[in-house]
Amino acid sequence: MMLTNHPFLIFCSVLLLLGLMAFFIARKKATQVRASGTAMFSQPDQYAWFAVVATAGPAILLSALGAFVMLLIGADIPTFPLLLASLVLAAIGLAVGMVLVRANFHARQAIERVIRWVLAGAATISILTTLGILISIVGEALNFFQMHSFWDFITGTTWAPGNSFLMAAGRGDGASGGAEFGSVPLFAGTFMITAIAMAVAVPVGLLSAIYMGEYAPSRVRAVAKPMLEILAGIPTVVYGFFAAITVAPFIVRVAETVGLDASFNNALAPGIVMGIMIIPFISSLSDDVINAVPDSMRQGSLALGMTKGETIRDVVIPAALPGIISASLLGMSRALGETMIVVMAAGMRPNLTINPLEEMTTVTVRIVAAMTGDLEFESAETLSAFALGLVLFVVTLSLNLVSVIMIRRFREKYRVNNL
Amino acid sequence: MNDSFDQISQQLKGRHRKSMRLKYYSMGALALAAAFLLIFFADMLNKGLPAFKQAMINVEINYSEDAAKSGRAAVNRDFSTLISRSVVRTIPLEMRNDPTLLGTTVQRWVLASGEVDQYLKGNRVRLDDEEMERIDRLVETGKIEQQFNVGFFSRGDSKMAELAGIMSAVVGTVMTMIVTLAIAFPIGVMTAIYLEEFAPDNRLTQLIEININNLAAIPSILFGLLGLAIFINFFGVPRSTPLVGGMTLALMTLPVIIISTRTALRSVPESIRHAAFGVGCSRWQVVKDHVLPLAMPGIMTGSIIGLAQAMGETAPLIIVGMVAFIPDVTASFTEAATVMPAQVFTWANEPDHAFVEKTAGGILVLLAVLISLNASAVLLRKKFERRW
């Protein structure tokens, strides 16, 4: 580590030195030119900054490019010559910067162009991130589907990766001996827990939004909004601990008193707690949407003799419906992808059942299980995590897109700009 | 319709009753959320506050010849089963480091074993009646006491509950957050400036916008898969380190910072830009000297909220291997480290009951930090918010 760090540090300090030199020399030169009575297009400081950009920019670009090529193609470019070449380039840049300190050069516009490119470069990183997620997940998922058929993955009802490590060690008995990757029980578990969460979150979230938007005096609002924000700010690992330590045993006890048999890893506990976690998402977005419904609609309804409750039920809610649905979809995509609560409170055993008191597992739990095991990266179980991730990505992405489209429709209908 | 006046007023009463019912239902929903928050905090405080207390025993340590071989010989037989094994283990080490200790006796407070600690806190323990009686006697004579648990804040993780602390996780969190902010803040602000102030309204810009909104809604665990496949497997960043954890979290925080920065930039009125252009500023000069300073409070608020979100995130860090047993404080960005939520997760999985209070204690610390971060963001917004 030291050996690779050392030339890099020297490179950085030399570059810094060159940059400082560029700045001061260029400024001095520009000041002199101006003092001699020539009118210049730009200020001395701008020439100075341009000289710095001309010095450092190409050098950093070259070294970054070299490092990237090295990693990408695995070509063995020795570090030292690369950095040296970059420094030579920096020196050339410095010279060019100096030459360009003259009256008819637009230093300010040149800086402007560079900055625009840098900013645009930063903006493309978001696209690169999405691409990175796609490439990493799709690539590994394809690897997985070469080992196991896509059809079995989608329709199979047994998830038993248990023997895949034997196969990875070359001791498996042939094609798919033992290990089965049927994702249906995982998705059934995921949807069950999500459904429980939505059953908690949508009514509570929507009704609190209605209360805050239509009834609450401003003093209550001032307390309730931050309260819901605290709910949103609690880390999911904390919710998971709460679900596993407090809620699950409570549910088991309640089930016992009614004469039912509940597992300590029942689906109800993570579902309910997840629902509580989602309440603030739904309530805050619904609140915004309800507030955006024009007051003229309420006044019209009240003028016709509707009671306040009828106005809300028959006018405000239908008008805000696209926004409310979009909020619910966003909440749902959050519930589908939620990891920590289910990892800590739901079970590990894939179980195809509709009884929420039984143990069941979810997609995210299996992803974590596959990633934390001591398995080779190329083993089928590890790769299966990427296949599951791919499905998760596709599902949440489409939910988000539908939600965005719905909110846009709402926005266009009522011409609100702040949503 | 020939409804009599009475009938109509009956109907009206019913309608008003229905209307009131909706009000009470909606009030009830909010109350339910509040009740949950109360139960949650009461439960965490109830479980976590004991973690800040630790049973200590006042014993006489006798640095004898035998003690140099086995630390157990240094203390009275009555105490040796009650004090923590870690104390016993360090005695020979102490003597080797400081030979002058030999033959001296010291009276001092040492850590009690986890069992004693749990017994004093009223939890179920595996002690026999004779031991319990002995402990009760020692409590009466003031030889055993619950003191403020300094070690919880100054020590790293340990498999022994009485020794486990949050120090290494706190340091890991700080280092990870430094990496996260160093990447996400500049890139996020730059992206937002580009989209708000520079970008032409074309396909590419729209694509970037849709992308950012989508990134904000992608499940966090998928960022972990990205970190594993791209950062660790492709670029060879060392696993479990603050570097890879911070980079992964940075990608997650990026959309939060971008979105809040754009809102802040948008709230700066056009007239300010027009005025700056009017005196001959270039676009960058307008942004740098006029728009950015005015938008700064908003940008800071958004960044703090994004930071708090990243600080509470666990799922992607599990995937990049940051849930690890780290007994010593991490010294560099390329060494294995853990973070607060990951530490909470590790402790929550410990079978030993004594770790429940450690977990809840860690959660209290984490929540205190997150809530004060968020509160400071709100205060910042309140203080510097300008209505134009």
Chai-1 contact restraints between the chains, C-beta under 6 A:
chainA,res_idxA,chainB,res_idxB,connection_type,confidence,min_distance_angstrom,max_distance_angstrom,comment,restraint_id
A,L71,B,F235,contact,1.0,0.0,6.0,A-B,restraint_1
A,R108,B,S282,contact,1.0,0.0,6.0,A-B,restraint_2
A,E112,B,S282,contact,1.0,0.0,6.0,A-B,restraint_3
A,E112,B,W284,contact,1.0,0.0,6.0,A-B,restraint_4
A,I115,B,W284,contact,1.0,0.0,6.0,A-B,restraint_5
A,R116,B,F198,contact,1.0,0.0,6.0,A-B,restraint_6
A,L119,B,M190,contact,1.0,0.0,6.0,A-B,restraint_7
A,L119,B,I193,contact,1.0,0.0,6.0,A-B,restraint_8
A,L119,B,Y194,contact,1.0,0.0,6.0,A-B,restraint_9
A,L119,B,F198,contact,1.0,0.0,6.0,A-B,restraint_10
A,A120,B,Y194,contact,1.0,0.0,6.0,A-B,restraint_11
A,A122,B,I187,contact,1.0,0.0,6.0,A-B,restraint_12
A,A122,B,M190,contact,1.0,0.0,6.0,A-B,restraint_13
A,A122,B,T191,contact,1.0,0.0,6.0,A-B,restraint_14
A,A123,B,T191,contact,1.0,0.0,6.0,A-B,restraint_15
A,A123,B,Y194,contact,1.0,0.0,6.0,A-B,restraint_16
A,A123,B,I208,contact,1.0,0.0,6.0,A-B,restraint_17
A,I125,B,I187,contact,1.0,0.0,6.0,A-B,restraint_18
A,S126,B,I208,contact,1.0,0.0,6.0,A-B,restraint_19
A,S126,B,N211,contact,1.0,0.0,6.0,A-B,restraint_20
A,S126,B,I212,contact,1.0,0.0,6.0,A-B,restraint_21
A,I127,B,N211,contact,1.0,0.0,6.0,A-B,restraint_22
A,T129,B,L251,contact,1.0,0.0,6.0,A-B,restraint_23
A,T130,B,N211,contact,1.0,0.0,6.0,A-B,restraint_24
A,G132,B,L226,contact,1.0,0.0,6.0,A-B,restraint_25
A,G132,B,I230,contact,1.0,0.0,6.0,A-B,restraint_26
A,I133,B,L222,contact,1.0,0.0,6.0,A-B,restraint_27
A,I133,B,L226,contact,1.0,0.0,6.0,A-B,restraint_28
A,S136,B,L226,contact,1.0,0.0,6.0,A-B,restraint_29
A,S136,B,A229,contact,1.0,0.0,6.0,A-B,restraint_30
A,S136,B,I230,contact,1.0,0.0,6.0,A-B,restraint_31
A,I137,B,L225,contact,1.0,0.0,6.0,A-B,restraint_32
A,V204,B,A29,contact,1.0,0.0,6.0,A-B,restraint_33
A,V204,B,L32,contact,1.0,0.0,6.0,A-B,restraint_34
A,L207,B,Y25,contact,1.0,0.0,6.0,A-B,restraint_35
A,L207,B,S26,contact,1.0,0.0,6.0,A-B,restraint_36
A,L207,B,A29,contact,1.0,0.0,6.0,A-B,restraint_37
A,S208,B,A29,contact,1.0,0.0,6.0,A-B,restraint_38
A,S208,B,L30,contact,1.0,0.0,6.0,A-B,restraint_39
A,S208,B,A33,contact,1.0,0.0,6.0,A-B,restraint_40
A,I210,B,S26,contact,1.0,0.0,6.0,A-B,restraint_41
A,Y211,B,S26,contact,1.0,0.0,6.0,A-B,restraint_42
A,Y211,B,M27,contact,1.0,0.0,6.0,A-B,restraint_43
A,Y211,B,L30,contact,1.0,0.0,6.0,A-B,restraint_44
A,Y215,B,K23,contact,1.0,0.0,6.0,A-B,restraint_45
A,A224,B,L30,contact,1.0,0.0,6.0,A-B,restraint_46
A,G233,B,L370,contact,1.0,0.0,6.0,A-B,restraint_47
A,G233,B,N374,contact,1.0,0.0,6.0,A-B,restraint_48
A,P235,B,G312,contact,1.0,0.0,6.0,A-B,restraint_49
A,P235,B,P341,contact,1.0,0.0,6.0,A-B,restraint_50
A,V237,B,T314,contact,1.0,0.0,6.0,A-B,restraint_51
A,V237,B,P341,contact,1.0,0.0,6.0,A-B,restraint_52
A,V237,B,V344,contact,1.0,0.0,6.0,A-B,restraint_53
A,V237,B,F345,contact,1.0,0.0,6.0,A-B,restraint_54
A,V238,B,I363,contact,1.0,0.0,6.0,A-B,restraint_55
A,F241,B,A348,contact,1.0,0.0,6.0,A-B,restraint_56
A,F241,B,T359,contact,1.0,0.0,6.0,A-B,restraint_57
A,T246,B,D43,contact,1.0,0.0,6.0,A-B,restraint_58
A,I276,B,F36,contact,1.0,0.0,6.0,A-B,restraint_59
A,I279,B,A33,contact,1.0,0.0,6.0,A-B,restraint_60
A,T307,B,R15,contact,1.0,0.0,6.0,A-B,restraint_61
A,T307,B,H16,contact,1.0,0.0,6.0,A-B,restraint_62
A,T307,B,S19,contact,1.0,0.0,6.0,A-B,restraint_63
A,K308,B,S19,contact,1.0,0.0,6.0,A-B,restraint_64
A,G309,B,K18,contact,1.0,0.0,6.0,A-B,restraint_65
A,G309,B,S19,contact,1.0,0.0,6.0,A-B,restraint_66
A,G309,B,L22,contact,1.0,0.0,6.0,A-B,restraint_67
A,S333,B,A217,contact,1.0,0.0,6.0,A-B,restraint_68
A,G337,B,P219,contact,1.0,0.0,6.0,A-B,restraint_69
A,T339,B,I221,contact,1.0,0.0,6.0,A-B,restraint_70
A,T339,B,A315,contact,1.0,0.0,6.0,A-B,restraint_71
A,M340,B,T314,contact,1.0,0.0,6.0,A-B,restraint_72
A,M340,B,A315,contact,1.0,0.0,6.0,A-B,restraint_73
A,T364,B,I221,contact,1.0,0.0,6.0,A-B,restraint_74
A,V368,B,I318,contact,1.0,0.0,6.0,A-B,restraint_75
A,M371,B,I319,contact,1.0,0.0,6.0,A-B,restraint_76
A,G389,B,L222,contact,1.0,0.0,6.0,A-B,restraint_77
A,G389,B,L225,contact,1.0,0.0,6.0,A-B,restraint_78
A,F393,B,L222,contact,1.0,0.0,6.0,A-B,restraint_79
A,T396,B,P219,contact,1.0,0.0,6.0,A-B,restraint_80
A,N400,B,N214,contact,1.0,0.0,6.0,A-B,restraint_81
A,N400,B,A217,contact,1.0,0.0,6.0,A-B,restraint_82
